[in-house]
Amino acid sequence: MPSKHLSITLAITASVAVAASYLWIDRPVADYFLTIRDGTVYGFFKALTVLGESQWYLAGGLLAWAFYRKRSARASQGGLFLFTSVATSGIAANLLKALLGRARPRLYFHESLYGFDPFHIEYAWLSFPSGHAATALGAATVLVLLFPRFKHLFLVTGFAIAISRIVLTQHYVGDVIAGSLLGALVTALLYRNHFRTSIDAEE
């Protein structure tokens, strides 16, 4: 798990990347993916993006916690870890979305609106950070910690789900960078402060 200094470095780096993306990358990338909305790539990512919906991990985590509660402490805590990570990162993402009020790409395409207008609750103004990306990277990080043998599979899948939001023009690149970092860091903090002992325990 990243140290405190590494976490700070990652946060600063991501902030710079988000700012640069906002200024120079977000709009041209969104314009490009708007042109392939009916292609094979679009269809693939449209199917994949469903895996970024939080209910799968919330329900799966709770079911694992309940099923293994009297069978395996590590498995039970793993389920609770998954649930807590996705729930916490999701709540944080939603609060930031409403607080910051970034216009989604659809407003840019149809009304030429681009930027932030704080304190919105309308869906079209809830672009930053990406909740799907937070869920995908939060869940992927949990699964890497639980099953390190398959870490490459989980990380590639998590990033692919996050990228799907850009391909589908539901979010900008900067939204996905911020959401991904949010999910990963929330998971890292929960692991370090609450779940490390139970997850690392041998049964």
C-alpha positions as CSV (number, residue, x, y, z in Angstrom):
1,M,0.0,0.0,0.0
2,P,1.3,3.5,-0.7
3,S,2.9,5.4,2.1
4,K,1.5,8.8,3.2
5,H,4.2,10.6,1.2
6,L,3.4,8.6,-1.9
7,S,-0.3,9.2,-1.5
8,I,0.3,12.9,-1.3
9,T,2.6,12.8,-4.4
10,L,-0.1,10.8,-6.3
11,A,-2.7,13.4,-5.3
12,I,-0.6,16.3,-6.4
13,T,0.4,14.6,-9.7
14,A,-3.3,13.7,-10.4
15,S,-4.3,17.3,-9.6
16,V,-1.8,18.6,-12.2
17,A,-3.0,16.0,-14.7
18,V,-6.6,17.0,-14.1
19,A,-5.9,20.7,-14.6
20,A,-3.9,20.0,-17.8
21,S,-6.6,17.7,-19.0
22,Y,-9.3,20.4,-18.4
23,L,-7.3,23.0,-20.4
24,W,-6.0,20.9,-23.3
25,I,-7.3,17.4,-23.4
26,D,-10.9,17.0,-22.3
27,R,-12.7,18.7,-25.2
28,P,-10.7,17.2,-28.1
29,V,-10.9,13.7,-26.7
30,A,-14.7,14.1,-26.2
31,D,-15.0,15.4,-29.7
32,Y,-13.2,12.4,-31.1
33,F,-15.2,9.8,-29.2
34,L,-18.4,11.5,-30.3
35,T,-17.5,10.5,-33.8
36,I,-17.4,6.7,-33.1
37,R,-20.5,6.3,-31.0
38,D,-21.9,3.7,-33.3
39,G,-18.8,1.6,-33.9
40,T,-17.6,-1.7,-32.5
41,V,-15.3,0.0,-29.9
42,Y,-18.3,1.9,-28.6
43,G,-20.4,-1.3,-28.3
44,F,-17.7,-3.1,-26.4
45,F,-17.2,-0.3,-23.9
46,K,-21.0,0.1,-23.6
47,A,-21.2,-3.5,-22.4
48,L,-18.2,-3.2,-20.2
49,T,-19.3,0.0,-18.4
50,V,-22.1,-1.9,-16.6
51,L,-19.3,-3.4,-14.4
52,G,-18.7,0.1,-13.0
53,E,-22.1,0.3,-11.3
54,S,-21.7,0.1,-7.6
55,Q,-24.6,-2.2,-6.8
56,W,-22.7,-5.3,-8.0
57,Y,-19.9,-4.7,-5.4
58,L,-22.2,-3.5,-2.6
59,A,-24.4,-6.5,-2.9
60,G,-21.5,-8.9,-3.5
61,G,-19.6,-7.5,-0.5
62,L,-22.5,-7.8,1.8
63,L,-23.4,-11.3,0.7
64,A,-19.8,-12.4,1.1
65,W,-19.7,-10.9,4.6
66,A,-22.9,-12.6,5.6
67,F,-22.1,-16.0,4.1
68,Y,-18.6,-16.3,5.4
69,R,-19.2,-14.6,8.8
70,K,-19.0,-18.0,10.7
71,R,-16.9,-19.8,8.1
72,S,-13.9,-17.6,7.3
73,A,-12.9,-14.4,9.1
74,R,-10.7,-13.3,6.2
75,A,-13.3,-13.9,3.6
76,S,-16.0,-12.2,5.7
77,Q,-13.8,-9.2,6.3
78,G,-12.9,-9.1,2.6
79,G,-16.6,-8.8,1.7
80,L,-17.0,-6.0,4.3
81,F,-13.9,-4.3,2.9
82,L,-15.3,-4.4,-0.7
83,F,-18.6,-3.0,0.5
84,T,-17.1,-0.3,2.6
85,S,-14.6,0.8,-0.1
86,V,-17.2,1.1,-2.8
87,A,-19.8,2.8,-0.5
88,T,-17.3,5.3,0.9
89,S,-15.7,6.2,-2.5
90,G,-19.2,6.5,-4.0
91,I,-20.5,8.8,-1.3
92,A,-17.3,10.9,-1.6
93,A,-17.7,11.1,-5.4
94,N,-21.3,12.1,-5.2
95,L,-20.6,14.9,-2.7
96,L,-17.8,16.2,-4.8
97,K,-20.0,16.1,-7.9
98,A,-22.7,18.2,-6.3
99,L,-20.2,20.6,-4.7
100,L,-18.2,21.2,-7.8
101,G,-20.9,21.0,-10.5
102,R,-19.0,20.2,-13.6
103,A,-21.0,20.1,-16.9
104,R,-21.0,16.7,-18.5
105,P,-19.9,16.3,-22.1
106,R,-23.6,16.3,-23.3
107,L,-23.9,19.9,-22.2
108,Y,-20.7,20.7,-24.1
109,F,-22.0,18.9,-27.3
110,H,-25.5,20.4,-27.2
111,E,-25.3,23.7,-25.5
112,S,-21.6,24.6,-25.7
113,L,-21.4,24.6,-21.8
114,Y,-18.0,23.6,-20.5
115,G,-16.7,24.1,-17.0
116,F,-17.8,24.2,-13.4
117,D,-20.9,25.8,-11.8
118,P,-20.9,24.7,-8.1
119,F,-23.8,23.3,-6.1
120,H,-25.8,21.4,-8.7
121,I,-27.8,18.2,-8.2
122,E,-28.9,17.8,-11.8
123,Y,-27.4,14.8,-13.6
124,A,-26.0,16.8,-16.5
125,W,-23.9,18.8,-14.0
126,L,-22.5,15.9,-12.1
127,S,-19.4,15.0,-14.1
128,F,-16.5,15.4,-11.7
129,P,-15.2,13.0,-10.5
130,S,-16.4,9.9,-12.3
131,G,-18.3,7.7,-10.0
132,H,-17.9,4.7,-12.3
133,A,-14.1,5.2,-12.2
134,A,-14.1,5.5,-8.4
135,T,-16.1,2.3,-8.1
136,A,-14.0,0.4,-10.7
137,L,-10.6,1.3,-9.2
138,G,-11.8,1.0,-5.6
139,A,-13.1,-2.5,-6.2
140,A,-10.1,-3.4,-8.3
141,T,-7.8,-2.3,-5.5
142,V,-9.7,-4.4,-3.0
143,L,-9.5,-7.4,-5.2
144,V,-5.8,-7.0,-5.7
145,L,-5.3,-7.0,-1.9
146,L,-7.5,-10.0,-1.5
147,F,-6.2,-12.0,-4.5
148,P,-2.8,-10.6,-5.4
149,R,-2.2,-13.5,-7.7
150,F,-4.7,-12.0,-10.2
151,K,-3.6,-8.3,-9.7
152,H,-3.0,-7.7,-13.4
153,L,-6.4,-8.9,-14.4
154,F,-8.1,-6.8,-11.8
155,L,-6.2,-3.7,-12.6
156,V,-6.6,-3.9,-16.3
157,T,-10.3,-4.6,-15.9
158,G,-10.6,-1.6,-13.5
159,F,-8.9,0.8,-15.8
160,A,-10.8,-0.5,-18.8
161,I,-14.1,0.2,-17.0
162,A,-12.9,3.7,-16.1
163,I,-11.9,4.4,-19.6
164,S,-15.3,3.3,-20.9
165,R,-16.7,6.5,-19.4
166,I,-14.5,8.5,-21.8
167,V,-15.2,6.3,-24.8
168,L,-19.0,6.6,-24.1
169,T,-18.6,10.4,-23.7
170,Q,-20.2,10.3,-20.3
171,H,-17.2,11.9,-18.7
172,Y,-14.0,13.8,-19.6
173,V,-10.5,12.4,-19.2
174,G,-10.0,14.6,-16.1
175,D,-13.1,13.2,-14.4
176,V,-11.9,9.7,-14.9
177,I,-8.4,10.5,-13.6
178,A,-9.9,12.0,-10.4
179,G,-12.4,9.3,-9.9
180,S,-9.8,6.5,-10.3
181,L,-7.5,8.1,-7.8
182,L,-10.3,8.7,-5.4
183,G,-11.4,5.0,-5.5
184,A,-7.8,3.8,-5.1
185,L,-6.9,6.1,-2.3
186,V,-10.1,5.5,-0.3
187,T,-9.4,1.8,-0.5
188,A,-5.8,2.3,0.5
189,L,-6.8,4.3,3.6
190,L,-9.5,1.8,4.6
191,Y,-7.0,-1.0,4.3
192,R,-4.3,0.7,6.3
193,N,-6.6,1.9,9.1
194,H,-9.2,-0.8,9.4
195,F,-8.8,-4.0,7.4
196,R,-5.0,-4.7,7.2
197,T,-4.9,-7.1,10.1
198,S,-7.9,-9.2,9.1
199,I,-7.0,-9.2,5.4
200,D,-3.3,-10.2,6.0
201,A,-4.2,-12.8,8.6
202,E,-3.4,-16.4,7.7
203,E,-6.2,-19.0,8.3
